[in-house]
Structures are given as structure tokens and as C-alpha cells.
């Protein structure tokens, strides 16, 4: 913003008809803030409670939370603003002009976070409850706030990712708003092992799991890839609730290796270069 315009805008703001700020005004502002905070907490709690009771609609219901947050907080800001001043149209335009300049100069990151939050809410690259990979982090989206997205990682750590990163970093969603999610399970066996039997055993372990869903929409696929020092048996199947991802992987792996050992199918002893350790095909 040019200096002359900024100076004129500042002069206009000095003429704003500020209300007399007394005890009643302060109590009114505090009341508005408290009510807004309580509304957000209560509505968030109720929507999360309802979403858990209706799993098939869990994601659409929880995605109402960030939208309602923004609506309530901006409504509260409106009432607080007009409790302090009573501007006419020209002064109001001048105020928001200076406010916009302040955002551009000193609060650009906050503005970018807010815009990023709005983009996430309306374009839905991910939703509350999704399993996503954001930068170096993987976890379940627990909340989409005005400033940041909160993830809970598999080791139960909470990570806050600024919303503006949605414009610069790729985000991968494992389920794209669906309660079901594809899970990939890799087992590595000795290159001389009977791959046909190994594939059949893994398929049975997957399709009989209590956590799996198999249908035309959610197919189960067993794949074999032969490498010089090992064979990889890969299962691609959908877990019926993404929250059961790791229980599903653990159960299928355990049951498959019990049957492999009965038939003398051994894990590979190939030393993978990227890890520097002997891989036992998830069977150790």
C-alpha cells in the first residue's frame, strides 16, 4: 500500500467514533468471547459424539466442525468490533483497508493459514478422520483449525501442521473421506519357497480377517514379485474401518507366518541395503 494512502487511512481511523469503554463494555466483550468458546466446544463434542454413533457418516459430520468454528469466531469478532466502535461506511472501509495492510505486512502467515484452512474445508483434500501423509508425518486427522491441522501419529504423538503448507506440499490421503482404507501387507520369503502356496495362505489370512471388507468396490488382490534374493508376496485389501489399520496388518501377518512355517516356507535372509538389517519377511 502506498505511503500516502496508508497515511490517509490512518487519519481516517483516528476519527472513528469509539464507544466509551466501561465495565459494561468489557463484560459484554468477555461474555461474547466466552459464549463463542463454549459454543465451539459444545458443538464439536456433540458432532464428534454423533459421528461415532454413525460410522458411515463420520467424515461428513466431523467436517462441519471447522466450518462452524470459523462462522462462530468471525461472528464473535463482528460483535466485539461493533461494541468498541460505531463507524460509518467510509470509516469501516478505511478500517478494513488498514487491517488488510497490517495482515499483509505483519500477519501474512496468519492470513495464509486462515485461507489455507478455508481451502481445506471447501476443497477437501483431506477431512477430519482421514489417514494422511503430510510432509514427513503420517497419522489420523483429529482437527482442522483456523491456523493448523492436527494429526495423531501411530505412536500417539500429536503434530500440528500449519494450514498454509497445503499450497506448497503434497498431501496423500489413504481413504479420501471413506471409512474403509486400502492396506498393503508385504511378506518376504526365501527365493526357493513355494510362492503359489504362500499366495494362497496370505489370501486366506486376509479374506477371513474380522477387519477386512471384500466386495466389488473393495477388492482383495494378492501379488507376487520375484527378486534375485527373495520373493515378495503382497496383499492389497481394504480394512473395514481405517482405525483398525495396524490391528489388521498384525493379525494377517501373524496368521500367515504360522501357516508358512508349517509348510516349511521360510522368510528371506536377504539384507536390505536401505535398512542395513536382515529382513525376516515380517515373520520374526
N, C-alpha and C positions, 0 to 999 in steps of 0.2 A: 504494500500500500504506500503511495507517495507521501512524503512528509507533510505536504500542505493539507492533503485530505485527512491525514491522521490528526493533525493539529486542529482542524475544523471539527472533526468528530469529537475530539476530547473536549473542546469548548462547548459543544452541544450537550455533552454528558454532564458538564458541571452545572447546567441549568435544569437537570432532571428534578422534578418535584418529589424529592424523597419524603416519605412519611416520617412523622416523629416516631422514633424508635423508643418505646417504653416497655414496661414489664409485660403488658398485654401482647404487644407485637412479638416479643421474644418468646413468650409462652405459646403463642399461635404458631410460630415457626417450628419450635420444638415439637409441638403437637403434630404438625404436618409431617415432619421427618419421622417421628416415632410411628405414626399411623402407616406411612409408606413402608417402613421397615417391617412392621408386623404383618401387613398385607402380603408382602413378598414372601415372608417366612411361612405364613399360614397357607397361602395358595400353593407354594412349592411343596409343602408337606402333603396337602390334600391330593394334588395331582400325582405326586410320586406314589402315594398310597393306592390311589385308584389304578394307576398304571401297573402296579404289581399284582393287582387282583384280575386284571385283564391283559395277560401277557401278549396276546396277539396285537394289541393296540398300545403297547408300552412306549414305543418310539413316538408315534404321533401325539400322544398325550403329554409326554415329558417335553416335547419341543414347544409346547405352549408356554413353558416356564420362562425361557429367556425373552420371549416376545412380551409377556405380561410384565416382566421386570422392567424392561425399557419403558413401556407405557406408564407404569406406576411412578417410576423415578422422574420421568420428564414432566408428568402431571404435577408431582410434588414440587419440582423446580419452578414450574409456572406459578403456582400459588405462593411460593416463597418470594419469588421475584416481585409479584404484584402486591405483596404485603409490605414490601420495602419502598416501592416507587409507584407512581401513577403517571406514566408517560403518555404523551400524545403520539400519534403515528410517526411523525418526523423524528421525535426523540427515541422512539422504540427502534426505528431503523438504524439510527446512529448508534444506539447501544449494541445492537447485534452486529453492526459493522465493526465496532471496536472489539467486541467479543470474538468475532471471527479472525480479526488481525492478531489478537492475543493467542488464539489457538494456532494460527499459522506460525507465529514466532516462537512461542514458548511451550505450547501444549500440543504440538503436532503429533507426537507419539500417542497421546491420549485420544486425539481425534481419529487417528488411524486405527486404533484399537476399537473404537466405537463403530466406525464404518465397517471394519472387518467383522465385528460381531453381527451387524445388520446383514452383511453379505452371507455369513454362515447361516443365519436364521432363515433367510428367504431363498437362497440358492441350495442350501442343504448339501454341501459337500460331505458333511457328516452330521449325525444327530446325537442327542443325549442317549446313551446306552450302546452306541456303536463301538466296535473294537477297531481302533485306527492306529496307523503308524504315522507319526508327525515328527519329522526330523529324525532324531536318534531315539525317539521314545515310542513304545508300543503299550497300549492299555485301553481301558474302557473309559469312554467319555462320561464323566459324572455331572458336569455342569458347563454351560456356556454362559459366561457372564458378560458384562458390558466391556470389560477390559481383557479378560483372558478365558481360555478354555482349560478346564481341569481334567486331567487324566489320572486314573489309578492303574499303575503298572502291575504285572503279575506278582511282584514281590511286595505289593501293598504300599508302594510309595506314591505320594500324590505329586503330580507335576503340573505346574501352571505354564501354559504356552500363550504368549501374547497373541491376541486375535489378528494383529496386522500381518503376522507371518503367513497367513492364508494367501497373501498376494505374492509371496516370494518363495515359498517352499511347497513341495509336492506333498499331498496328503493321500494316504491309501486307507480306504475303508474296507474292512473284511466282510461286512454284511450289508452295507448300503441301506440301512434302515430296516432290514429284515431281522426277525428274531433268530432265524436259522443262519448258520455260517459254515462255509466250507473249511474243513480242517485237513491238512496234509500230514500224513504219517509216513515216515521213511524208515525202513528196516534194511540193514546191510548184511548180506550173507556171504559166506565163502564162495568163490567163483565156481567151485566144483559142486555146490549144493544143488538140490533138485528144485529149480525155480518154479516149475509148474505146481508142485505140491505147496511150495512156500506161498505162491499167489493165492491158491485155493484156501489155505489156512487163514491168511490175512483177510481175505474177503469174508469168510465166515465169522471171524472175530469182529469185523466191522459191522456187518449186517445184523448180527444178533446182539449188539450192544444196546443197552437201555437208553443210551444218549443219542442214538443215531436216528435220522429220518431219511427214508429212502422212497422216492416216488419219481414220476416223470420229470417233475420240476427240480427235484433234488436227487440226481443220480449218484450212484456209487461206482467209482472206477478204480481198477487195480492195474498198475502199470509196471513193466519190467524194463530196466535199462542195464545193459551188460557193460562193465568197465574192465580194464585189464586185470585188476587185482580184487575186484569184488563185484557183486550184483546188488543192485538197488531195487527193492520191492516197494513201490509207492502206492499208498491208498489215498484216494481223494473222495471224501464223503462229507455230508452235512450234519453237523450236530444240531439237535432239535432246539437247543437254547444256547446262544453264544457264551453264556456264563459257565457252561459245562465243558468248554473247550479243552481244558487241561485234564479234567477227570476222564474225558473220552479218550484222549491220546494215551493216558497212563493205562487205562483199563484194556484197551485194544492191544497195546504193546505187550503188556504182561501176559495176556491170554495167548497171543500169537507165539511168543517165545517159549511158553510151556509146551505147546504142541510141536514147535520146531525141534526142541531138544529130544522129545520122544521119538522123532523120526531121524535124529542124527543130523539135522540141518544146523550147521554151526555159524556163529557170527564171524564176520571178516576180522582178520587181524591186521588189515592194512592201516598204515599210519598216515592219516590225512595231513597234508602239508599245512593247510590253513590253521589247524588246531595244534599240531605237533604232538598229538597223543593218539594212542591206539584206539580206534573206534570199534566197539563191540556190537554195532548194529542196534543200539538201544536195548540190548538184552542183558547188560550187566547190572 
